[in-house]
């Protein structure tokens, strides 16, 4: 089940992604890749909190991740330490930052070298079409721009009131085309969990969508409003790939250039979701395509549009259609004209 460069892509080096104070539990949390057999070493570690030995340590497994909890604390410490016969280290204890996102409609994703105009178009769409006003991006080591340049580009979009970039220069994990086993893809789900527990846990609603994914509402309602109003506090959308005609492009494609569906509706696109973090799903881990499982129902009003040519082709080449027969999608043309006007923005 392994791709040819599985070991080269696997994260052999990261102990934990983040160390922060969880205010509700009054604990220090270390969010880790899945520890697997490394947990034996963790069980043998000595931990300190602000220099004092701390023995109330609990390790929990997450989906494709793990959580180390230093329990029984009264006040937020400044530093934790860990020591083992084979290794030792220290880490600053960071704080949760819920305040900037309190009551906000937020989108979040992971990013690497997506064009800044794509990201701005993505945010402009969610503000104009759905009332989105906040964003969190985990940046997986982009080389085309700095995290500061990315943050400025997002903050410059009209209507975006809160923006954050999480520097995440960690191995993404083995995910070559055709790989069957995806259990070693730790980073994406861990960054979603970090976003939930440190930033968006008290947002009004949070939408999990990549830069090449836009939510279409057949009735014109906001995905954020619908999620807050839903009994489950959670809406999952079905998905379709949409396409630009390569012969009509004069440069790199924009969302606005896409106007077609696959006539066969194949390949199938993956579904995504929106949640009210303090609603009925509070405390549940945020997974990539669902909160419960693959059988979570979809809302018939919403359709996730997966834009084929908005891609750096990091996984495989998405610039060519590979024999896909196109069919006009007039509703998409109308939507793009309503949001962006007659020509690509910028």
DRENGUBA-919703 format. One record per residue (C-alpha): residue number from 0; x, y, z. Coordinates in steps of 0.2 Angstrom, whole numbers, plus 5000, padded with zeros to 4 digits. Layout:
BEGIN
NODE   mikol     xx     yy     zz
NODE     NUM      X      Y      Z
...
//
This chain:
BEGIN
NODE   mikol     xx     yy     zz
NODE       0   5000   5000   5000
NODE       1   5015   5012   5000
NODE       2   5020   5024   4987
NODE       3   5037   5023   4980
NODE       4   5044   5037   4990
NODE       5   5034   5033   5006
NODE       6   5049   5034   5018
NODE       7   5055   5050   5010
NODE       8   5038   5059   5013
NODE       9   5035   5052   5030
NODE      10   5037   5064   5045
NODE      11   5051   5055   5056
NODE      12   5056   5071   5065
NODE      13   5042   5080   5073
NODE      14   5038   5077   5091
NODE      15   5024   5090   5093
NODE      16   5017   5104   5082
NODE      17   5012   5115   5096
NODE      18   5012   5118   5114
NODE      19   4998   5129   5122
NODE      20   4987   5132   5137
NODE      21   4970   5125   5136
NODE      22   4960   5137   5147
NODE      23   4944   5127   5149
NODE      24   4953   5111   5155
NODE      25   4967   5121   5164
NODE      26   4980   5110   5155
NODE      27   4995   5112   5144
NODE      28   4992   5103   5128
NODE      29   5005   5096   5116
NODE      30   4997   5092   5099
NODE      31   5008   5079   5090
NODE      32   5008   5068   5075
NODE      33   5001   5050   5079
NODE      34   5014   5044   5091
NODE      35   5012   5025   5087
NODE      36   5027   5016   5095
NODE      37   5035   5032   5100
NODE      38   5023   5033   5114
NODE      39   5034   5021   5123
NODE      40   5047   5034   5124
NODE      41   5034   5047   5129
NODE      42   5028   5036   5144
NODE      43   5046   5036   5150
NODE      44   5049   5055   5149
NODE      45   5050   5066   5164
NODE      46   5040   5082   5161
NODE      47   5043   5099   5170
NODE      48   5031   5114   5171
NODE      49   5041   5131   5174
NODE      50   5055   5120   5180
NODE      51   5046   5109   5192
NODE      52   5043   5091   5190
NODE      53   5025   5087   5184
NODE      54   5019   5069   5184
NODE      55   5000   5071   5179
NODE      56   5002   5067   5161
NODE      57   4989   5059   5149
NODE      58   4992   5054   5131
NODE      59   4976   5052   5120
NODE      60   4975   5046   5102
NODE      61   4967   5057   5089
NODE      62   4963   5053   5071
NODE      63   4980   5054   5063
NODE      64   4987   5063   5078
NODE      65   4990   5062   5097
NODE      66   4988   5074   5111
NODE      67   4999   5075   5127
NODE      68   4990   5083   5141
NODE      69   4999   5090   5156
NODE      70   4984   5090   5169
NODE      71   4980   5098   5186
NODE      72   4987   5115   5183
NODE      73   4980   5131   5191
NODE      74   4988   5145   5181
NODE      75   4995   5146   5163
NODE      76   5014   5142   5164
NODE      77   5027   5150   5153
NODE      78   5037   5134   5149
NODE      79   5037   5115   5149
NODE      80   5052   5104   5148
NODE      81   5054   5085   5144
NODE      82   5068   5073   5147
NODE      83   5072   5056   5142
NODE      84   5088   5046   5142
NODE      85   5088   5048   5123
NODE      86   5083   5066   5121
NODE      87   5077   5082   5130
NODE      88   5070   5099   5126
NODE      89   5060   5114   5132
NODE      90   5045   5123   5124
NODE      91   5036   5140   5127
NODE      92   5018   5138   5131
NODE      93   5007   5148   5119
NODE      94   4990   5155   5123
NODE      95   4973   5152   5114
NODE      96   4968   5166   5103
NODE      97   4949   5164   5103
NODE      98   4945   5183   5105
NODE      99   4950   5188   5087
NODE     100   4937   5175   5080
NODE     101   4923   5177   5093
NODE     102   4907   5177   5083
NODE     103   4916   5177   5066
NODE     104   4912   5167   5050
NODE     105   4928   5159   5046
NODE     106   4936   5148   5033
NODE     107   4952   5138   5036
NODE     108   4963   5127   5026
NODE     109   4981   5122   5023
NODE     110   4992   5131   5010
NODE     111   5008   5129   5000
NODE     112   5013   5141   4986
NODE     113   4995   5144   4980
NODE     114   4995   5160   4970
NODE     115   4991   5175   4981
NODE     116   4977   5181   4968
NODE     117   4969   5164   4970
NODE     118   4969   5166   4989
NODE     119   4962   5183   4988
NODE     120   4948   5177   4975
NODE     121   4944   5163   4987
NODE     122   4941   5175   5002
NODE     123   4932   5188   4991
NODE     124   4920   5174   4986
NODE     125   4916   5168   5003
NODE     126   4914   5186   5009
NODE     127   4902   5191   4995
NODE     128   4893   5175   4993
NODE     129   4892   5169   5011
NODE     130   4897   5183   5023
NODE     131   4913   5176   5028
NODE     132   4924   5188   5037
NODE     133   4939   5178   5045
NODE     134   4952   5166   5039
NODE     135   4965   5154   5046
NODE     136   4978   5147   5034
NODE     137   4992   5134   5040
NODE     138   5006   5138   5028
NODE     139   5016   5122   5024
NODE     140   5032   5130   5020
NODE     141   5028   5141   5005
NODE     142   5043   5147   4995
NODE     143   5035   5159   4983
NODE     144   5031   5171   4997
NODE     145   5034   5173   5016
NODE     146   5020   5171   5029
NODE     147   5020   5190   5032
NODE     148   5017   5192   5013
NODE     149   5003   5179   5014
NODE     150   4995   5187   5029
NODE     151   4995   5205   5021
NODE     152   4987   5198   5005
NODE     153   4973   5190   5015
NODE     154   4971   5205   5026
NODE     155   4969   5217   5011
NODE     156   4953   5208   5005
NODE     157   4938   5218   5008
NODE     158   4927   5211   5022
NODE     159   4941   5201   5031
NODE     160   4941   5206   5049
NODE     161   4953   5193   5056
NODE     162   4967   5183   5048
NODE     163   4980   5172   5054
NODE     164   4994   5162   5046
NODE     165   5000   5146   5056
NODE     166   5018   5143   5050
NODE     167   5018   5124   5047
NODE     168   5035   5119   5039
NODE     169   5033   5101   5043
NODE     170   5032   5086   5031
NODE     171   5015   5084   5023
NODE     172   5016   5065   5023
NODE     173   5015   5051   5010
NODE     174   5001   5056   4998
NODE     175   5007   5051   4980
NODE     176   4994   5048   4967
NODE     177   4987   5031   4968
NODE     178   4992   5028   4986
NODE     179   4980   5017   4995
NODE     180   4985   5019   5014
NODE     181   4982   5038   5019
NODE     182   4984   5034   5038
NODE     183   5001   5043   5038
NODE     184   4995   5060   5033
NODE     185   4996   5068   5050
NODE     186   4999   5086   5046
NODE     187   4982   5091   5038
NODE     188   4971   5084   5052
NODE     189   4983   5090   5065
NODE     190   4982   5108   5058
NODE     191   4963   5107   5058
NODE     192   4963   5102   5076
NODE     193   4975   5116   5081
NODE     194   4964   5128   5072
NODE     195   4949   5122   5082
NODE     196   4958   5121   5099
NODE     197   4968   5137   5098
NODE     198   4959   5149   5086
NODE     199   4941   5145   5080
NODE     200   4934   5136   5095
NODE     201   4922   5151   5098
NODE     202   4919   5157   5081
NODE     203   4901   5158   5075
NODE     204   4904   5145   5061
NODE     205   4920   5137   5053
NODE     206   4921   5131   5035
NODE     207   4934   5118   5030
NODE     208   4938   5122   5012
NODE     209   4954   5122   5001
NODE     210   4959   5137   4990
NODE     211   4952   5127   4975
NODE     212   4935   5124   4983
NODE     213   4920   5136   4983
NODE     214   4903   5132   4991
NODE     215   4888   5135   4979
NODE     216   4870   5138   4987
NODE     217   4856   5134   4975
NODE     218   4845   5145   4985
NODE     219   4857   5159   4988
NODE     220   4858   5157   5007
NODE     221   4874   5158   5017
NODE     222   4883   5142   5022
NODE     223   4887   5150   5039
NODE     224   4869   5156   5042
NODE     225   4863   5139   5037
NODE     226   4875   5129   5048
NODE     227   4871   5140   5064
NODE     228   4852   5137   5061
NODE     229   4854   5118   5058
NODE     230   4849   5107   5072
NODE     231   4865   5098   5071
NODE     232   4876   5114   5070
NODE     233   4884   5105   5055
NODE     234   4881   5105   5037
NODE     235   4890   5094   5024
NODE     236   4890   5098   5006
NODE     237   4891   5086   4991
NODE     238   4904   5090   4978
NODE     239   4908   5091   4959
NODE     240   4924   5095   4949
NODE     241   4922   5111   4938
NODE     242   4933   5115   4924
NODE     243   4940   5129   4913
NODE     244   4943   5126   4894
NODE     245   4962   5126   4892
NODE     246   4960   5133   4875
NODE     247   4952   5149   4881
NODE     248   4965   5153   4895
NODE     249   4977   5167   4892
NODE     250   4987   5164   4907
NODE     251   4985   5155   4924
NODE     252   4967   5150   4927
NODE     253   4957   5159   4940
NODE     254   4941   5153   4948
NODE     255   4931   5165   4936
NODE     256   4938   5155   4921
NODE     257   4929   5139   4926
NODE     258   4912   5136   4917
NODE     259   4910   5118   4914
NODE     260   4906   5101   4922
NODE     261   4912   5084   4917
NODE     262   4899   5077   4906
NODE     263   4900   5060   4915
NODE     264   4902   5068   4932
NODE     265   4918   5058   4934
NODE     266   4930   5059   4943
NODE     267   4920   5062   4959
NODE     268   4925   5076   4971
NODE     269   4927   5075   4989
NODE     270   4914   5082   5001
NODE     271   4917   5096   5014
NODE     272   4908   5103   5029
NODE     273   4904   5118   5040
NODE     274   4902   5118   5059
NODE     275   4896   5129   5073
NODE     276   4911   5126   5085
NODE     277   4900   5130   5101
NODE     278   4885   5120   5094
NODE     279   4880   5102   5096
NODE     280   4897   5096   5089
NODE     281   4907   5106   5102
NODE     282   4923   5096   5106
NODE     283   4923   5085   5091
NODE     284   4939   5083   5081
NODE     285   4938   5092   5064
NODE     286   4942   5079   5051
NODE     287   4945   5083   5032
NODE     288   4929   5078   5024
NODE     289   4917   5074   5038
NODE     290   4915   5075   5057
NODE     291   4907   5058   5060
NODE     292   4910   5047   5045
NODE     293   4909   5045   5026
NODE     294   4890   5042   5028
NODE     295   4886   5059   5036
NODE     296   4872   5066   5026
NODE     297   4873   5081   5014
NODE     298   4862   5096   5013
NODE     299   4854   5097   4995
NODE     300   4855   5116   4995
NODE     301   4874   5116   4995
NODE     302   4887   5110   4982
NODE     303   4905   5111   4984
NODE     304   4913   5116   4968
NODE     305   4931   5109   4966
NODE     306   4940   5120   4953
NODE     307   4951   5109   4943
NODE     308   4964   5122   4936
NODE     309   4966   5131   4953
NODE     310   4981   5120   4957
NODE     311   5000   5120   4958
NODE     312   4999   5102   4952
NODE     313   5009   5097   4968
NODE     314   5001   5080   4968
NODE     315   4998   5077   4949
NODE     316   4996   5088   4933
NODE     317   4979   5096   4934
NODE     318   4982   5108   4919
NODE     319   4976   5095   4906
NODE     320   4959   5088   4905
NODE     321   4965   5070   4901
NODE     322   4951   5066   4889
NODE     323   4937   5073   4900
NODE     324   4922   5079   4890
NODE     325   4916   5095   4896
NODE     326   4897   5101   4898
NODE     327   4892   5119   4901
NODE     328   4887   5124   4918
NODE     329   4877   5140   4916
NODE     330   4873   5142   4935
NODE     331   4892   5143   4938
NODE     332   4894   5156   4925
NODE     333   4880   5166   4933
NODE     334   4888   5164   4950
NODE     335   4905   5169   4944
NODE     336   4898   5184   4935
NODE     337   4888   5189   4951
NODE     338   4903   5188   4962
NODE     339   4918   5193   4951
NODE     340   4910   5203   4937
NODE     341   4913   5200   4918
NODE     342   4932   5198   4919
NODE     343   4944   5189   4932
NODE     344   4947   5201   4946
NODE     345   4963   5210   4948
//
